[in-house]
Amino acid sequence: MKSIVTIVMATYNRSHFILETLSSIQSQIYSEWECLIIDDGATDNTLEVISPVLDTDSRFKFLKRPDQYKKGLPGCRNYGIDIAKGDYIIFFDDDDIVHPQNLELCVTELDKNRASFCRYQRKVFFNEFDYNFDHSKKYTSFKIDVNDIGRILKNELPFNSCAVMWKKECFNENRFVEHLMFAEEWELYSRIVSAGIEGISINKCLFYGRKHSNSNTGEFYAHNPIRRASQADAVILVVQNLKEKQLLSASLIKYFITFSIGFKEYDLFNRVLNVLNLSIFSNLKWSLFYQSYPLRRPIYKIKKRLKK
């Protein structure tokens, strides 16, 4: 029998986008999938809009998030993980477009390689989507393991929430942290990879994220305090995890200290230092680094321009 893929899709008031997303899922070349549409308490007519799809394609299931799962994307996804029947799990958003080869190529890679996840490339689009897909199956790939944790956390090797297919076993000991309202996948995915779980990345775009102001990312960059507070909390969880696993390099410490400069309202710098529990000398060194950064920043910008 073919492997079954469980698609977990949290939805909240996306009646104007979700049909196009579901259509792109129905267009998948690989057909052995179930799609769990987890309603997070929508107040629009989403159910009415998608009812014709639910009535004609039994692979789609519309479910209400139970109260034991916290409201929000992480709670919906955890519910989907807990009831998934698939051998593989993938998370899709309710306003994006999926390449028709997405499931096919990911399953092929996971079936033939000793990998626990398959990462692929993702692009973004605005307004109308251009359906001129590249159907080539020729692409390069590379291995991802714990040695890449720094690149993942620094976003040099992006791990977007909808750009990875996972073997279900990756979630045996791992779930989304439900109080996080932003950077929840950054925290979880880095935690999975830091545990020694290995995967493969293929150099082909298989997912297209719709950009609009009402998305979580759009709200974060609009300085939404809930999203920003969540990012700060996610940093603390990541630092705690890396410290426990003895994976905190000097480069990563510098990265998190520098990152904390943009989150002064959440006292992120002192929270990071408290987790690190460094010597008095090291604390003094990083405090000086933190306080002098505004003076050094113009020099960094000049150096960056010169490199270009």
C-alpha positions in Angstrom: 0.0 0.0 0.0 1.1 3.6 -0.6 2.1 5.7 2.3 -0.7 8.0 3.6 0.0 11.7 4.1 -1.9 13.6 6.7 -2.2 17.3 5.8 -3.0 19.4 8.9 -4.6 22.8 8.1 -5.7 25.2 10.8 -8.2 27.7 9.6 -9.7 30.9 11.0 -11.9 33.3 9.0 -10.3 32.5 5.6 -13.5 31.9 3.6 -12.2 34.2 0.9 -9.0 32.3 0.4 -9.5 28.7 1.5 -11.2 27.3 -1.6 -8.2 28.1 -3.8 -6.0 26.3 -1.3 -8.2 23.2 -1.2 -8.3 23.1 -5.0 -4.5 23.1 -5.1 -4.5 20.1 -2.7 -7.0 18.3 -4.8 -4.7 18.8 -7.8 -1.9 16.8 -6.1 -0.4 14.1 -8.3 0.0 11.9 -5.2 -3.5 10.9 -4.1 -3.1 8.9 -0.9 -3.8 11.7 1.6 -6.2 13.0 4.2 -6.6 16.7 4.9 -7.7 17.6 8.4 -9.2 21.2 8.4 -9.1 22.3 12.0 -11.5 25.1 12.7 -10.1 27.5 15.3 -13.5 29.2 16.1 -14.2 30.9 12.8 -16.9 33.6 12.8 -17.3 33.8 9.0 -18.9 31.4 6.5 -15.9 29.1 6.0 -17.9 25.9 6.5 -20.6 27.0 4.1 -18.0 27.8 1.5 -16.2 24.5 1.7 -19.2 22.3 2.1 -19.4 21.3 -1.6 -15.8 20.1 -1.3 -16.4 18.1 1.9 -19.5 16.5 0.3 -17.7 15.3 -2.8 -14.2 14.5 -1.5 -14.1 12.3 1.6 -10.3 12.9 2.0 -11.2 16.3 3.5 -12.4 16.4 7.1 -13.7 19.5 8.9 -13.2 19.4 12.6 -13.6 21.8 15.5 -10.6 22.3 17.8 -11.5 20.7 21.1 -11.3 22.9 24.2 -8.4 21.0 25.7 -6.2 22.5 22.9 -5.4 26.2 23.3 -6.9 28.5 20.8 -4.4 29.4 18.0 -2.3 27.8 15.3 -0.2 25.6 17.6 -3.2 24.1 19.4 -4.9 23.3 16.1 -1.8 21.7 14.7 -1.3 19.6 17.9 -4.8 18.3 17.6 -4.2 17.4 14.0 -1.0 15.5 15.0 -2.8 13.6 17.7 -5.5 12.3 15.3 -3.5 11.9 12.2 -3.7 8.6 10.4 -0.9 9.2 8.0 2.7 7.8 7.9 3.8 11.4 7.1 2.6 14.7 8.3 2.7 18.1 6.6 1.2 21.5 7.6 -0.5 23.7 5.1 -2.0 27.1 5.7 -5.5 28.0 4.6 -4.5 30.9 2.3 -1.6 29.5 0.2 -1.1 27.5 -3.0 0.5 24.0 -3.1 2.6 22.8 -6.1 0.9 19.7 -7.7 4.1 17.7 -7.2 4.5 18.6 -3.5 3.3 15.3 -1.9 4.6 13.1 -4.7 8.2 14.3 -4.5 8.4 14.5 -0.7 7.0 11.0 -0.3 9.4 9.7 -2.9 12.4 11.3 -1.1 11.3 9.9 2.3 10.6 6.4 0.9 13.9 6.1 -0.7 16.2 7.9 1.8 16.9 7.2 5.4 15.6 10.6 6.2 12.9 11.6 8.7 11.8 14.8 7.0 11.9 16.4 3.6 12.4 20.2 3.3 11.8 22.1 0.1 11.8 25.6 -1.2 9.0 28.1 -0.8 8.2 31.3 -2.6 5.7 34.1 -1.8 3.2 35.8 -4.0 0.9 38.8 -3.8 -2.7 39.1 -5.1 -3.4 36.8 -8.1 -1.3 33.5 -8.4 0.4 32.5 -11.6 -0.3 28.8 -12.1 2.6 28.2 -14.5 4.2 25.4 -12.5 7.6 23.9 -13.1 6.9 20.1 -13.4 10.5 19.0 -13.7 11.7 16.2 -11.5 15.4 17.2 -11.9 16.8 18.9 -8.8 19.7 18.7 -6.4 19.4 17.8 -2.7 21.5 17.9 0.5 21.4 16.3 4.0 20.3 18.3 7.1 21.4 17.2 10.6 22.2 18.7 14.0 25.3 20.4 12.5 22.9 22.7 10.6 21.1 23.9 13.8 22.9 27.3 13.7 21.9 28.0 10.1 18.3 27.0 10.8 18.0 29.3 13.8 19.7 32.2 12.0 17.3 31.7 9.0 20.2 31.0 6.7 18.5 27.7 6.1 14.8 28.7 6.4 12.4 26.1 7.9 9.1 27.6 7.0 6.1 25.9 8.7 4.6 24.8 5.4 7.8 23.8 3.7 8.6 20.5 5.4 7.1 17.0 5.3 7.8 14.9 8.4 7.6 11.3 9.3 5.0 10.9 12.0 7.6 9.6 14.4 9.2 13.0 14.6 6.3 14.0 16.8 6.5 11.1 19.2 8.1 13.3 21.7 7.5 16.7 20.2 4.6 19.1 20.0 4.0 22.8 19.3 4.2 25.0 22.4 0.6 26.2 22.4 1.0 29.6 24.1 3.3 30.7 21.3 1.5 32.9 18.7 4.5 33.5 16.5 7.8 31.6 15.8 6.2 28.4 17.1 7.5 26.3 14.1 11.0 27.9 14.4 11.1 26.7 18.0 9.6 23.2 17.4 11.5 22.4 14.2 14.9 23.5 15.7 14.0 21.3 18.7 13.4 18.3 16.5 16.6 18.8 14.5 18.7 19.4 17.7 17.5 16.0 19.0 19.5 14.3 16.2 16.7 13.7 13.8 18.0 14.0 10.2 16.4 14.9 7.0 16.9 15.9 3.4 16.4 19.2 1.5 15.5 19.4 -2.2 16.1 22.4 -4.3 12.7 22.8 -5.8 9.9 25.2 -5.0 6.8 23.2 -3.9 4.8 25.8 -1.9 3.7 29.3 -2.5 2.8 31.5 0.5 0.3 34.3 0.0 1.4 37.6 1.5 -1.2 39.9 3.0 -1.5 42.1 6.1 -3.7 39.8 8.1 -1.3 36.9 8.2 0.7 36.1 11.4 3.9 37.2 9.7 2.2 40.4 8.4 1.1 41.3 11.9 4.5 40.6 13.4 6.2 43.0 11.0 3.5 45.5 11.8 4.7 45.3 15.4 1.8 43.4 16.8 2.6 43.1 20.5 1.2 39.6 20.8 3.4 38.3 17.9 6.5 40.1 19.2 6.1 38.8 22.7 5.7 35.3 21.3 9.0 35.7 19.3 10.8 36.7 22.6 9.3 33.7 24.4 10.3 31.4 21.6 13.9 32.7 21.8 14.0 31.8 25.5 12.7 28.3 24.8 15.3 27.8 22.0 18.2 28.9 24.2 17.0 26.6 27.0 16.8 23.7 24.7 20.3 24.3 23.2 21.8 24.7 26.6 20.4 21.4 27.8 21.7 19.7 24.7 25.1 21.5 24.9 24.7 23.0 21.5 25.1 26.7 22.3 28.1 27.8 20.4 29.7 31.3 20.9 28.3 32.2 17.5 24.8 31.4 18.5 25.1 33.2 21.8 26.3 36.3 19.9 23.3 35.9 17.6 20.7 35.7 20.4 22.3 38.6 22.3 22.3 40.7 19.1 18.7 39.6 18.4 17.6 40.7 21.8 18.5 44.3 21.1 15.3 44.6 19.0 13.2 43.3 21.9 14.0 45.7 24.8 10.4 46.1 25.8 10.4 42.3 26.7 13.7 42.5 28.6 14.9 39.7 26.3 18.6 40.4 26.8 18.4 39.8 30.6 16.2 36.8 30.1 18.7 35.3 27.8 21.6 35.9 30.2 19.5 34.3 33.0 19.1 31.2 31.0 22.8 31.1 30.0 23.9 31.4 33.6 27.4 32.6 32.6 30.3 33.7 34.7 30.5 37.3 36.0 33.2 38.1 33.5 31.1 36.7 30.6 28.0 38.6 31.7 30.1 41.8 31.9 31.5 41.1 28.4 28.0 40.5 26.8 26.6 43.5 28.7 29.3 45.7 27.2 28.6 44.2 23.7 24.8 44.9 24.2 25.2 48.4 25.4 27.8 49.4 22.7 25.9 47.9 19.8 24.2 51.2 18.8 27.6 52.8 18.4 28.9 49.9 16.3 25.9 49.4 14.1 26.8 52.2 11.5 30.2 50.5 11.1 28.5 47.1 10.4 26.2 48.7 7.8 29.2 50.3 6.0 31.1 46.9 6.0 28.0 45.2 4.7 27.6 47.7 1.8 31.3 47.3 1.0 31.0 43.5 0.7 28.3 43.9 -1.9 
